[in-house]
Amino acid sequence: MPDLQSEVYLKLRPPQPGEVYKVVDNSVIMNDQKKEDKKERPVLIVSNNKLTIPGCNIINVVPLTSKGKPDLLRLPISDAYEEIEKDFELASKSFALLQLYQPIHLNNFRDKCGRINANSYLAIQYSIAVNVIGYQTFDLNP
């Protein structure tokens, strides 16, 4: 459970798009429901900027994993980090599981782990729009 100071911080400054946070593991839906409970799991914030404002309690994320091989819906992000918090151990291979795009309540968020670069974030946005949601085209400059 985060301390009161971090809970207040999250309410005043919710997680922002492109940031990676640890969340309570059982709050994240994964393909394998027999997964080992890790207590915390890293997720990439993919909510629109308009949804990441103080008072909004739901944040859209994609879970991260170090298992498997890259494919259309499992994008590698290990090399995409531009900022890593000192207490976060980055896996040698890390993938964003785009097909598991989902909302998580703000109460399940714990510590910030880092941030990925803008180009990688745009590639993930594009892939979610085209490969997960099914848009035929996607304008990155609305």
C-alpha positions as CSV (number, residue, x, y, z in Angstrom):
1,M,0.0,0.0,0.0
2,P,1.5,3.4,-0.9
3,D,2.0,5.9,1.8
4,L,-0.4,8.9,2.2
5,Q,2.1,11.2,0.5
6,S,2.1,9.2,-2.7
7,E,-1.7,8.8,-2.7
8,V,-2.1,12.5,-2.4
9,Y,0.5,13.0,-5.2
10,L,-1.4,10.6,-7.5
11,K,-4.6,12.5,-6.9
12,L,-2.9,15.8,-7.7
13,R,-0.9,14.6,-10.6
14,P,-2.3,11.4,-12.1
15,P,0.0,9.1,-14.2
16,Q,0.6,10.6,-17.6
17,P,0.7,9.1,-21.1
18,G,4.1,7.4,-21.8
19,E,4.9,6.8,-18.1
20,V,5.4,3.4,-16.6
21,Y,4.0,2.7,-13.2
22,K,3.7,-0.3,-10.9
23,V,0.2,-1.3,-10.1
24,V,-1.4,-4.0,-7.9
25,D,-0.9,-7.2,-9.9
26,N,-4.4,-8.6,-9.3
27,S,-5.9,-5.4,-10.8
28,V,-4.5,-6.3,-14.2
29,I,-6.3,-8.8,-16.5
30,M,-3.8,-11.0,-18.3
31,N,-4.2,-13.8,-20.9
32,D,-3.1,-16.5,-18.4
33,Q,-5.5,-16.4,-15.5
34,K,-3.2,-18.9,-13.7
35,K,-0.5,-16.3,-13.6
36,E,1.7,-16.0,-10.5
37,D,0.7,-13.1,-8.3
38,K,3.7,-10.8,-8.3
39,K,2.1,-8.3,-5.9
40,E,2.9,-5.5,-8.4
41,R,3.1,-5.3,-12.2
42,P,4.5,-2.6,-14.5
43,V,2.0,-1.0,-16.9
44,L,2.4,1.7,-19.5
45,I,0.0,4.6,-19.3
46,V,-1.9,5.0,-22.6
47,S,-4.8,7.2,-21.5
48,N,-5.5,10.3,-23.6
49,N,-4.2,13.6,-22.0
50,K,-7.8,14.7,-21.5
51,L,-8.4,11.7,-19.2
52,T,-5.3,12.1,-17.1
53,I,-6.5,15.1,-15.1
54,P,-6.9,15.5,-11.3
55,G,-10.2,14.0,-10.2
56,C,-10.2,11.3,-12.9
57,N,-9.9,7.9,-11.2
58,I,-9.6,5.6,-14.2
59,I,-6.4,5.3,-16.2
60,N,-6.0,3.3,-19.4
61,V,-2.9,1.1,-19.5
62,V,-1.3,-1.8,-21.2
63,P,0.5,-4.3,-19.0
64,L,4.2,-5.1,-19.5
65,T,5.9,-8.5,-19.5
66,S,9.3,-9.9,-20.0
67,K,8.0,-13.2,-21.4
68,G,7.5,-14.2,-25.0
69,K,8.7,-12.9,-28.3
70,P,7.8,-9.7,-30.1
71,D,4.9,-9.7,-32.5
72,L,2.2,-7.3,-33.8
73,L,0.5,-7.0,-30.4
74,R,3.6,-7.5,-28.2
75,L,5.9,-4.6,-28.8
76,P,9.4,-4.4,-27.4
77,I,10.0,-1.3,-25.2
78,S,13.3,-2.1,-23.3
79,D,15.2,0.3,-25.5
80,A,12.4,2.9,-25.4
81,Y,13.0,4.2,-21.9
82,E,14.2,7.8,-21.7
83,E,13.8,8.0,-17.9
84,I,14.1,5.2,-15.3
85,E,13.5,5.7,-11.6
86,K,16.4,4.5,-9.4
87,D,14.4,1.8,-7.6
88,F,13.1,0.2,-10.9
89,E,14.9,-2.8,-12.3
90,L,14.4,-2.8,-16.1
91,A,14.2,-6.3,-17.6
92,S,16.6,-7.1,-20.4
93,K,13.6,-7.6,-22.6
94,S,10.3,-5.9,-21.9
95,F,7.1,-6.0,-24.1
96,A,3.9,-3.9,-24.1
97,L,0.9,-6.3,-24.4
98,L,-1.3,-4.2,-26.6
99,Q,-4.2,-6.6,-26.9
100,L,-4.6,-6.3,-23.1
101,Y,-5.4,-2.5,-23.2
102,Q,-7.6,-1.9,-20.2
103,P,-8.7,0.6,-17.5
104,I,-7.2,0.5,-14.0
105,H,-8.5,2.5,-11.0
106,L,-6.1,5.0,-9.6
107,N,-6.2,3.3,-6.2
108,N,-4.2,0.4,-7.7
109,F,-1.3,2.6,-8.7
110,R,1.9,2.4,-6.7
111,D,5.3,3.8,-7.8
112,K,6.4,5.5,-11.0
113,C,9.1,3.4,-12.8
114,G,10.0,5.6,-15.7
115,R,8.9,7.1,-19.1
116,I,9.3,5.9,-22.6
117,N,10.3,8.2,-25.5
118,A,7.8,10.1,-27.6
119,N,8.4,8.1,-30.8
120,S,7.9,4.8,-29.1
121,Y,4.8,6.0,-27.4
122,L,3.4,7.2,-30.8
123,A,4.2,3.8,-32.3
124,I,2.2,2.1,-29.5
125,Q,-0.7,4.5,-29.9
126,Y,-0.8,3.8,-33.6
127,S,-0.6,0.0,-33.1
128,I,-3.4,0.1,-30.5
129,A,-5.6,2.2,-32.9
130,V,-5.0,0.0,-36.0
131,N,-4.2,-3.5,-34.6
132,V,-6.4,-3.6,-31.5
133,I,-9.3,-1.2,-32.1
134,G,-9.4,-1.8,-35.9
135,Y,-9.2,1.7,-37.3
136,Q,-8.2,1.7,-41.0
137,T,-6.1,4.8,-40.6
138,F,-4.9,6.8,-37.7
139,D,-3.9,10.4,-37.7
140,L,-1.2,11.0,-35.1
141,N,-1.7,14.8,-35.4
142,P,-5.4,15.3,-34.6
